[in-house]
Amino acid sequence: MSFLTILALGVAVLVAAPYLAHRLRRKRADEVPFAPARLVPEAPPKARRRARLEDRSLFAIRAAAIVALALLGASPLVRCSRLALSRGGASVAVAIVIDDSMSMRAKDSGDTTRFERAKKGAEEILASLREGDAAAIVLAGAPARVGLAATTDVSAARAALEGVGESDRATDLDGALAIARTLVGELPQIDRRVIVLSDLADGKSDGPALGSNGDSSVPIWVAMPELAKANDAVDCGILSADRAGGRARVRFACSVPHAATGREVQIKDGEKVLASAALPQTALGEVMIPLTGDDTRELFAVLTGTDAIASDDRALVVVESGPAALAVVGDRTDDAVSTGGAPVVEQALAALHVDMAVRPIPQAPDRREDTAAFAAMLIDDPPGFTPEQRHALAAFVDRGGVLVLALGRRAAAAPLGATFEPFLAHAPSFGPTPTQSVDPESGAPVLGDGATSLDDLTAKGRATVAPDDVAAFESLLKWSDGAPLVLRRARGRGEVWLTTLSFSVDASDMPLRPGFLSLLDAIVAAAKERSAPLRGDVGVPWAFAGARQVEAEGPRGRVPSARGDGALRIVPTLIGPYRLTVDGTPELRVAAPMQRELDLRPRAVVSEATSSSLGGGVSVVDVSWTIALALLALVAAETVVRAMTRPRGETA
Amino acid sequence: MSARSSIRNNSPRIEAVRPAKDVRRAIDWGSLAPIRIRARVVAEGVYAGSHRSARKGAGVEFGGHRAYTPGDDLRHLDVRSLLRHDHLLVRQFETETDRALRLVVDASASMGYRGSRAPGSKLAWAALVAAALARVAIKSGDPIGMSFIGGSKDARPVPVRGGREVFERVVDALEAQSAEGEAGSSIAMLDAAIGSIARSARRGSVVVVLSDLLDLPPQAAARIGAISTRGCVVVVVQTLDPDEADFPFKETVRLKSLEGGVTVETDEAARERYLAALAAEQAAWRQALVSRGAKLLTMTTDRDPVAAVRAIVEAAL
């Protein structure tokens, strides 16, 4: 605040002047000629008259005029700083990327979160739009999504913005930018921009600078770089808390190692602390805490102390069991690698670092309860299934399991009574393969680039599925001659995958190719999505294929379900437990934070993205003219009031 | 709009003291102008309302003829003239007493005051009444003289004369007058106006003093009353502005006298005390005059001049 500003504001002190004048002045009367004046007694001064405010309206107007004058003088101080676009005369199309990830919950100073500041900035940007401008809203919380498609209806944009709230999602800035560019890229406006309102903490602080690899025709403007510069915030969060074997295992992550200093994790039963342990000073660590007592209690792991984000300091301790496991069924004598070690499937799954337990079992289970622990079952070259096995596997798939059948030589030589019903109506056959390569394009949607690696598989043969059965499946990958290699079919809430090659390295080189990893990854992803894992990443939808009704009660009340891709889905946007009811069956799931979201370091930004030519981070809306108009109005009002109340001339 | 409220919106006017060459605009005549015509109209009104001649009493010396006026004594009707000229003529006789009309008009500064409700300044109103009285007197064949208390030095008094031309001289003198001087500062100003009257007026002369009596010296009442003891009919007409008569001020005002330099800040609360003081002063004047045989009339300038002249004439009878 400059001296002149202080001086101008000091003028406001003069507001007391009219008050004192009105209070203290004795009314100086008009001088009137009057011949017999000597006969007129002089009126004694009246203290009461001297003290009263004689013209309240006049006093109010004069006082307001002085205050307006002071504000006018100090107008640089009372200018309202607002975000606004730097623009020429043409209409502008903007896509506003608002980061609603968990890191935006951080409070850098005061009680205002980064998200609230970003939302206010978005409101100011929307307010600066003119008729003909288009606006779109993209949310950068993972997965990035469209909050509002491009529209010229600014009021609709405001309404959409009003509905955007905080979440505990991870950050997907790249995805959000891609969506934003897509939204405004085809609009008729020549001036198109992507406005980023984010702390840029997307866990890629060492990655390429934001805006370095984008389309230059749609420039990026990081409108509030101060959100990223306020990087003094530190945070620790609980990634997972499991209970097994009389102890709790709490995995945590901190934005910086010293953030864990002096903090500990407590296991609480309600408000009662059952056990605690200090956090090691590390950015990513694990704490094992012994537990005693009843395992049925609902326990929470809580971090002591305070940090930038409070929502990730508490997590439900879940029992480490349930369906989050993969079963691999195979003849270990046949599948064992000649050099020793686990079968190639197990090794591949280990290489994928799937967050699920891999459990080899000798044969397909023949009881339903034996399938309850698995989210997916990979059965390599099964010689058909017994009726009990078929019944158990069908129930497994119906409840949401993913069954993978790798058909090989033994599948075509099933013993009497062993079939693949109800998954296949006809018995598969096995024979030489006319081709050794696959059609990469057919597998691109599922396997991506991995499909190209499935060439020259040196397969000693392949299974052939009856055409009727093929028609019932979706072909995900084909041989180069058009025969199916990977098939998929939905059943109940689960899926059945078929491959016409077994997973044995003796049958083909497929298990040794990168494409095989891609195939397993897709299977695991399907299993995670369709199964009912106790814990999932926040923001990643839970799909309930085949379910007719799903009700969910999240950390902050009821969570609506939506149908998409043929299944009911629920998106856990907040960290914490979700109590579900799927077709009347209660279920408990936990949404956990993603580790990368706990990295609060901002991502670098190209210098052009913060250029003032794109927008006014320091733009102001000058209110001096309004004050000046108000002052003129007050002066006019004062004149009118004086004219009405002082026809003989104001003497005060 | 009431009379009082009108006071708030109209400042009192006062004739400014101007150079002698501009005296014709010095008096705020208001709606009373032109005095020459207005005075004749007023006088005609007085005739119409009066059924008696202003002249009474019989003389012993023939003084000529004049036109018959209803109310004249039929004994004085000149039958011969009626038969010879077919005109009703009355034979006039000079009375033993001098019925000359001596007008004393106060032209001091205070007479220049004009309130918001007055048709003109006090001096204008007094001049109109004086001219009308002169016209009435001329109609009656009485000589007229006029003098001023204060006023412009260029305005000369009118010596006592008879005949029609004296009316013109009276009017000219009145029109040349302006409100100047402080009558209360010295008795000499009053003596200059009434001294000759006191010395030379014959018995039966009618002396009409038109003044506001506000700023005259303390001896004025006695001096004027003394004229009455010499056998003259003295009628003092206190001429007040309506504002002076009822003190209409509602808010705090600073009242400045036109003579004496008195300034008083007051408000409506002073009204009762002012009126009491004014009444006391009028009572003192009345006491001083009546005790000497003179008469005091109090009139305000919003009064109809016809009624005013008639009242003065009746008071002089």
Interface residues (C-beta under 8 A of the other chain):
Chain A: K27 R28 A29 D30 E31 V32 P33 F34 A35 P36 A37 R38 L39 V40 P41 E42 A43 P647 R648
Chain B: R8 N9 S11 P12 I14 S110 M111 Y113 K122 D212 L214 D215 D241 D243 E244 F247 F249 E251 T252 V253 R254 L255 K256 S257 L258 E259 G260 V262 T263 V264 E265 T266 D267 A269 A270 R273 Y274 A277 L278 E281
